[in-house]
Structures are given as structure tokens and as C-alpha cells.
Amino acid sequence: MGDGLYSRAILCPPHLFQTYTQFKTFKSTREFINSFDRALVFIWKNDGTKSWKLDKRELSHIEFKIKKGKQLKGTEAAQSREITLLMRKYRNIFKKNNYETFTLIPGHCDLCAFKCPNRDNPPCKMKGFPSLEAIGIDVYKLLEKMKVAYEYPCINYLTSVTMTLIRKD
């Protein structure tokens, strides 16, 4: 129920299990997660001073200004999309090396950009990524256990968390 798109997105509860049956119950979710050998947690922070696609060195003539509070919301959408695409690349690298993986992302899946072709017709045919929150992982507790500083609500920077579960084929 901590998922912000509860009952509104195809890879959020309660629709998530129509694509990924392993998330139908808390017990099946725990068994699925425990079937992996490792979990790589990626922590992404952005203060809004740059786009995720820009190299600041190439744009030395532009002055970047730090965004605060609600201004960071515009940064969040672009950041989430870029992180999702990057996590897909990481997943493919592991698969090429004979590892089975399952990727979890921050927020809703953006693999199809903002036009999910199956939004009203589960299951997802594009092998989209669910979020950590969608499968019941408390991201704030995870960050606290890992002793990672974060802001909530975000004032000075966004913290996004992704995870790749890995096991050898």
C-alpha cells in the first residue's frame, strides 16, 4: 500500500501479480527474493544541478543552479527514466555472463516511456520492472540499515534506489 500508484499502474499492486505471479502473496514474494544469491543495491542522488544526459565538462559555458524542494520534481521524471534504462543495460550484462537477474527500480516503470501500451490490459508484455515499494520493500528502512543519508521530503537532493537480484544459472 506504500506504492504511490497503487491500483493505477500495471506493475503496481494489486495488478503486479498479473505480470509477475511470484508477487501474489507476501510468502511467495519472500521465497522469490530468497531464491537469489545476491542483491546489488544502487543508490542514486541528484541535486538537480544537471540533467542525467548532460556532461557538465562539455557545458562549461552554462551555469547550473541547484533546485530546491518542489523544483526537484521535474528532475525526478527524467532521472527515473534514465535509471530504468541504465538498469536494463546492467541486467543485460549479467545475462550475457550466465546470471539470472531480476531488477527493481524506483517508482513506476518507464521502459515504454510515458505511453504504456498495456496500461489497461495486464500483463505487461515488455518485461517491465516493478519498483521496490511495489513488492513490499521499505526503501527508507533499507537506507537506514545501510546507513545511507537521504532526505524525505526532498529539499536539497533526490535519492533513488534500485536493486538487481542475481543468481548463477
C-alpha positions in Angstrom: 0.0 0.0 0.0 3.1 2.3 0.2 3.2 2.3 -3.6 2.2 5.8 -4.9 0.4 4.3 -8.0 -1.5 1.6 -6.1 -4.2 0.3 -8.4 -3.3 2.8 -11.1 -0.3 1.2 -12.9 0.2 -2.2 -14.5 3.3 -3.0 -12.4 2.0 -1.7 -9.1 -0.2 -3.6 -6.6 -2.8 -5.1 -6.9 -2.1 -5.6 -10.7 1.6 -6.5 -10.4 0.9 -10.3 -9.8 -0.9 -10.5 -13.2 2.5 -9.9 -14.8 4.8 -11.5 -12.1 2.9 -14.3 -10.3 5.7 -14.6 -7.8 4.5 -11.4 -6.1 0.9 -12.7 -5.4 1.5 -13.1 -1.7 4.0 -11.9 0.9 5.2 -15.5 1.3 5.7 -16.1 -2.4 7.5 -12.7 -2.7 9.9 -13.6 0.2 10.5 -17.1 -1.3 11.3 -15.5 -4.7 13.7 -12.9 -3.2 15.4 -15.5 -1.1 16.0 -17.7 -4.2 18.7 -15.3 -5.3 22.3 -15.4 -4.1 23.0 -11.7 -4.1 21.3 -8.3 -4.2 23.1 -5.3 -5.7 21.7 -2.1 -4.4 22.3 1.1 -6.4 21.8 4.4 -4.8 21.4 7.5 -7.0 21.5 11.0 -5.7 20.7 14.2 -7.7 20.6 17.7 -6.5 19.0 18.9 -9.7 22.1 20.8 -11.0 22.4 18.8 -14.1 20.4 16.6 -16.4 21.1 12.9 -16.3 22.1 13.1 -20.0 24.5 16.1 -19.9 28.2 16.0 -19.3 28.9 19.1 -17.2 32.5 19.4 -18.6 31.1 19.9 -22.2 28.8 22.6 -21.0 31.1 24.8 -19.0 29.5 27.9 -20.5 26.2 27.2 -18.8 25.6 28.0 -15.2 23.7 25.2 -13.4 21.6 26.2 -10.4 20.7 23.9 -7.6 17.0 23.2 -7.5 15.2 23.1 -4.1 12.1 21.2 -2.8 9.3 21.1 -5.3 11.6 22.2 -8.2 13.2 18.8 -7.9 10.0 17.1 -9.1 10.9 18.0 -12.7 14.2 16.3 -12.2 12.7 13.2 -10.8 10.9 12.1 -14.0 14.0 12.4 -16.2 16.1 10.7 -13.5 13.8 7.8 -13.2 13.7 7.2 -16.9 17.5 7.3 -17.3 17.9 5.0 -14.3 15.4 2.5 -15.7 17.3 2.4 -19.0 20.6 2.0 -17.2 19.3 -0.8 -15.1 18.2 -2.6 -18.3 21.7 -2.4 -19.6 23.1 -3.8 -16.3 20.6 -6.6 -16.4 21.7 -7.5 -20.0 25.4 -7.5 -19.0 24.6 -10.0 -16.2 22.5 -12.2 -18.5 25.3 -12.3 -21.1 27.5 -13.7 -18.3 25.0 -16.5 -17.4 23.4 -14.9 -14.4 19.7 -14.9 -13.8 18.6 -11.5 -12.7 15.5 -9.6 -11.5 15.6 -5.8 -11.5 13.6 -3.5 -9.2 13.5 0.3 -9.9 12.4 3.5 -8.1 8.8 4.4 -8.8 6.8 3.3 -11.8 8.3 1.5 -14.8 9.4 3.8 -17.7 10.6 1.3 -20.2 7.9 2.3 -22.6 8.3 6.0 -21.7 5.0 7.6 -20.7 2.8 5.5 -23.0 2.5 2.1 -21.6 0.8 0.1 -24.4 -0.7 -2.4 -21.9 -1.8 0.1 -19.2 -5.4 -1.2 -19.2 -4.6 -4.7 -20.4 -2.3 -6.6 -18.0 0.0 -8.5 -18.0 3.0 -6.4 -19.2 4.3 -7.8 -22.5 7.5 -5.7 -22.4 9.1 -7.4 -19.3 8.9 -4.1 -17.4 10.4 -3.5 -14.0 8.4 -3.2 -10.8 9.5 -0.9 -8.0 11.0 -1.9 -4.7 7.9 -0.4 -3.0 5.5 -2.4 -5.2 6.9 -5.7 -3.9 6.8 -4.6 -0.3 10.4 -3.4 0.3 10.5 -0.5 2.7 13.2 1.7 1.0 13.6 4.1 3.9 14.3 1.2 6.3 16.7 -0.3 3.7 18.6 3.1 3.5 18.7 3.3 7.3 20.1 -0.2 7.6 22.8 0.6 5.1 23.5 3.9 6.9 22.8 6.0 3.8 21.7 9.6 4.3 18.6 10.7 2.5 16.1 13.5 2.7 12.3 13.0 2.9 10.7 15.1 1.9 13.4 16.0 -0.5 14.6 19.6 -0.2 18.2 19.6 -1.4 18.5 16.3 -3.4 16.6 13.3 -4.6 17.7 9.8 -3.5 16.6 6.9 -5.8 17.2 3.3 -5.0 17.3 0.3 -7.4 18.2 -3.3 -6.8 19.3 -6.2 -9.0 18.8 -9.7 -7.6 21.4 -12.1 -9.0 21.9 -15.9 -9.1 24.1 -18.1 -11.3 22.2 -20.0 -14.0 
